[in-house]
Amino acid sequence: MTHLRFWLGAAFAAALATAAQAQNAPGVTATEIKIGNTMPWSGPASALSTTGKTIAAYLDQVNEQGGVNGRKITMISLDDGFSPPKTMEAARRLVEGEGVAFIAATMGTAPSSAIAKYLNSNKVPQIFLISSASKWNDPQNMPWSMALPWAPNYLSEAKIEVAYARAKNPNARFAVLYQNDDAGKDFMRGVKEALGPDADKAIALASSFEVADPTVDSQVLTLAATKADVFMIYSVTPRACAQALRKAHEVGWQPMRFIASGCANKATVMDPAGVDAGKGVLSLGSLKPYAADPKDDKAMQTYIAFMKARLPALDPNNVGTLYGYTVGEALVALLKQCGNDLSRENIMKQAANMQNVSLSLLLPGITLNTSPTDFRPIKDGYMLEFNGADWVVVSEMLRGT
């Protein structure tokens, strides 16, 4: 009887262990969490890959410190060249070939959109994808996809900026340069909704461009001819933002200028545009602007030390690296919140139930908050102004809707 009792006990324990293992997502073992990522390591948007480098370096640091709940995080990142068909190919390889637990931090609206249906159909979490498009706040139709933007989504960003401009000049006329894709169209919708019945009269001209266009000079010249009071530059690619600022300056057009939050980047936009062209430009942000001498800001000191030690070839005064560090922190916070239940269902459930999650480089008062009916982790921001050397905060916290 003793032998039989031992056999039953062992069988029961084995069954429990099997059940516990079944709860975990593919790619999760007792010592590892395997996640997938796509990034434009090559191609016209390769400047954005600094974000991928920083996420990877942050996760390496976490692993050296013991990982999350004893598990190391392995991030497999594939190059998609910012091309949606390549993103689809990479996602299939990551899910079906590499067996990752989930997909994290895919770069860009169009690439992330290309794989959303596939991932949602297969119930694979698409976590903290890199886009500020409003389409990602759709838990009913895309319950497995959630973005982590660097500011309120494009729709909210445009509305906040229109309100800010009209507070300064109630009769302002607006000229808009926008990227001809989902991101740019989101911005345009926000501008029109914010202006309401005045939109047709208040928008002097809106002109689009393609990401692959070598220059936006002709569009800027046409917009400048309107002599509008406000110039809104809605691009997510640094080159177009820098070119637009430079050309407007060259022709002597001096409106109030806003650039998309993703372009509020000294290294990749303001420096190429030139100090004279960039001084006074405004942008909405939720991340702390870089400070070379952070004084009492221990979080910024830690970030600078991290960059110096792990990514010395990259400029720490780059919104792409500040943001990548923040995404790394967010992923770790989420995995910690999951505890030992690393099933795909629980990973997504926890992503949709983040409450006042603090990340070290978010501006004061801004935390991550989500619910099963609201997939917008960040809703608020501050107006930032480029003073010729750095970005500085020039407003109180501005609430998104």
N, C-alpha and C positions, 0 to 999 in steps of 0.2 A: 504493500500500500504506500509506503514511503516513497518508493521509486515512482509509482504512478502519480502521486501528488507533485513530485518534483517535475515530472514530464508535463503535466497539465500547467503548472506554474510557468515553466519555460515557454510553452506554446503560447500561453496568454500574454506573456511579456513580449514575445516576438510579434504577436498580432498587434499589440499596442504600438510597438516600435514602427511596424509597417504603416499603421494608420497615421502616426505622427509624421512619418516621412512623406506620406501621400499628400499631407496638407501643404508641404512646401512646394514652391514653384520649381520648374526645371531650372537647373543652374545653381540651386541652393543645396549645399551640403553642410555638414557640421562645422566645416572650416572655411567655406567660401560662399560668396554671393556673386554670381556672374551677371553683369548687366551689359546691354548693347547700346551703341551710340553711332550716329553718323555725323560727319563734319566735313566741310569743304576744305580738305587738306590741300587741294589743288584747284585751279580754275579762277574765274574772275572774282569770286568772293572769298578767296583764300585768306585775306586779311582777317576774316572773322574766326579763323582757326585758333587764334590766340586764346579764345574762350575754351576750346577743347583742351589745349595744352595745360591751362590753369586748372581745369576740373581734374584732369588726370594727375597732375602734381599734388593737388589737395588730397585726393583719394590715396595716393602713395603715402603721404604723410600720416593719414589716418591709419593705414595698414601697418606702418612702422610702429605706431602707438598701440597696436593690438586689434585694430579693426572695430567692428560694431558687434557687440555681444559675442566677442570671440571669433567672429567670421571676418575674413579679409574680403575686400571688394575688388573684384576683377572687372575692369571696364574694357570691353573690346570695341574699339572705334574704327570704323571703316570710312574710306574717302568716298563721298558722293559728288564732289565737284560742284555742289549746289544745283545739281541736275535731278529733278524729280524722278525720272526713270531709273537713274542710278541709285537713288535713295530706296526705291522699291526693291531693286535687286539686292541691295545691302541688307535691308530689313528682313527679307526672306532668308538670307544666309545666316543672319544673327539668330533668328527665331528657330528655323528648321535645321540649320547646320550646326551652329555653335550652342544652341539650347540655352539661351539667356533667360533669366527670370523675367526681365522687362526691358523696355527700351527707354533710355533717358536722354534728355538734352539734345534732341535732334535739332540741328541749326536751320532756322528759316521757316517762313510760313508755307511757301510752295512745296519744299521737300517734305515737311511734316504732314501737309495735307495729302500728299501722294500716298502715304502709308497708313493714314488714319483708318480708312475703311478695313483694310487688311487686318490691322491690329485689333480693332474693335470686334470684327467678325470672329477672330480667334481668341478674344478675351485676354489679350496681352496688354498690360498697362503701358501707356505711352506717357511717361511721367516727366513733368517740368520741361516740356519741349520749348525751344527758344523762339518765341514769337509773341508779339503783343496784339495779334489779331483778335477781334472780339468773338470770332467764330468758335474759339476754344472754350467759351463759357456755354456749353451745350450738353449738360449731363444727361438729358433725356435721349438725345440722338447719338452722342459720342461719350458714353459713360466710362470709357477706358482711356480718354485723352484729356490731359491737363497741361496747360502752359505755365511757365514761371517767367513772366516778363520782368524787365529791369525797371519798369514804371507802369502806371495804369495802362490798360490796353489802348490800342490806337484810337478807338472810338472815343473813349473817355479823355485821352490825351488831347485830341483835337478840340473837344468841347471845352476843356479847362483852358486851353490856350486862346480860343476865341473869346471866352469870357474875360480873360486877363487883358487881352488887347482892347476889347470894347470898354473895359473899365477905365483904360487910359485915354481912349478916343472913341466915344460912342458912335461917331459917324464914319468910322474907318472903313475903307474899301480894301478888299483882300485879293491878293494874287497868290495862286497856289501851284507849286510844282510837285507832282506826285508820281510815284512809281506805278507803272501800269500792271498791277497785280492785285491780289487780295489785300495786301497790306496797304498799298496806296489808296485803293478804293475804300477801305475802311476809314482812313483819314478823311477822305472827301466826304463820306457820309456823315462823319462827326462834325465837320465844318458846316455842312448844310443843315444838319439837325440843330446845331447850336445857333445858327443865324435865323432859323425858322422862316417865317414869311418874308423876311428881308433878304433871303439868300440870293435871289436872282439879281437884286439891285446891289447888294454889298460885295458879291464876288465879281471883281473886275474881269478876271480871267483865270481859268484853271488849265494847265497844260501838263500832259503826261509824257513819260519817257520809258524806254525799255531798259532793263538791267544791263543788257549787253551793249547798249549804245555807248560809243567811245567818248561822247561828250554831250553835255546838256546846254551848251552855250547858246544855240539857236533858240531853245525854249526860254532861257532866261532873258535874252534880248527882247523877245516878244512880250514877256511879262513885264519887263522894265518899262516898255513903251506905254503901259497903262498908268504909270506913276502912282500905283496903289500905295496906300499907307502902311500896309502889312504884307510881308512876304513870308509865306509858309513853305518850307522845304521838307517834303515828306518822302524821304528815301531811307532805305535801311542799308544801302551800300555806301561806304565812306567816300568813294571817288566822286559820286554824283553830288553829295553834300558839299564837299570841298570845292568842286568846280562851280557850283551854283553861287556860293559865297564869293568866290574870287571874281566871277564874271559880273555879278551885281556891283561889286566894289569898283571894278575897272570902268564901268560905264557911269559911275557916279550916282547910282540909285541908292538912296539911304532910308529905306522904310524901317519900321520895327520888324525884326527878323526872328523867326522861330525855326529851329531845325528839329527833326524827329529825335526822340530820346536816344535811340540807338546810334545817332551820329554825334552825340555830345561827348566827343572824344578828342582830346588834345592831340594825341599822337597821330591818329589816322585822318583827322578832318581839319582841325584848327591850324596845326602846323603847316600842312600842305596848302591850305587856303591863304595863309599869311596872317600875321598879327593884325595888320591894319584892316584886313577884310573881315576878320572874325570878332574884333572887339565889339562888345555890346550885344552879341547874339544871345538869344534866350532859348531855353529848352526845359522840358519837364523832367524831373528825376526823382527817383526813390532811393538811389544809392548815394552814399556820402561822396562828395567830390574828393578827388585825391588831394592830399596835403603832404608836401615834401617834408615839412616840419610839423608833425601832428601834435606836439606838445603834450597835452593831457589826454589825448585820444588813444587809449591803450589798444583798441581794436585796430586802428590804422597803423600803429606801430608794429603790431603783430603781423599784419598783412605785408608791410614793407619788408620786414625781416624774412617772411616766407618767400617773397619774390626774390630777394637778394640771395637767399640760400638755394632755392630750387629752380628758379627761372631767371638767372642773371642776364640772359641775352634779351629778355623782354622788358619793355618799358612799363614800370608799375603804374605810370600815369596814363592808363589806357582803360577805357570803360569796359573793354572786352575781358581784361584780366580781373578787374574789380568784380565784374559780373560772374565770371567763371568761378572765382573764389566763393561767391555767394551761392551759386548753384551747388557747388560741392558741399557747402555747409547744409543747404536745404536737403540734399539727398541723405546725408548722414542723420539729420534730425528725423526725417521720415522713417528711415530704417530702424532707428532707435525706438520710435513710436510703435513700430510693428511688433516689437518684442521678439518672441520666438516663433510667432505665426507668420511665416514668410510665404504664405500662399499668395497667388496672384490676386485673389479676391480680397484678402486682408490688406495687401499693399495698396490696392486702389481705394479700399474703404478708409484706410488711414490718411491717404492723400486728400480725401474728400472730407476729412474731419480734423483739420489743423486749426488749433485755437491759440491765437496770440503767440505764435512761434517767433522768437527773436533771432535775428541773424546779425552778426557783428557789424556789417557794413551798411545796413539799412539806416536811413536818416531817422532822427528821433520821432517816436510815436508811430512808426510804421512797423507792422508785424505781419506774418503770414496768417491769413484766415480763410478757411474754406468751409463749405458745407455740402451735403449731397445735392443741394439745389443751386449752389453758387461756386463755380470752379475758378474764381478769380482770386489767387493768393494775395495779390497786391492791388489796392484800389486807390491809394492816395499818393500824393507827391508834393514836391516843392518846386517853385520856379528857380532855375539856375541861370546865371549870366556869365558869359566868358569875359573876363576883365583884361584880356590881352596876354595873361600869363596862365591863369587857371580858371576853373569854374567855381563860382561862389553862390551860396544860397541868398536869394533876394526877396523871399516871401515867407509868409507863414505856411503851415501845411494846408494844401488845397485838396478838398475832398472830391473824389470821383463819384459818379452816380451809377 
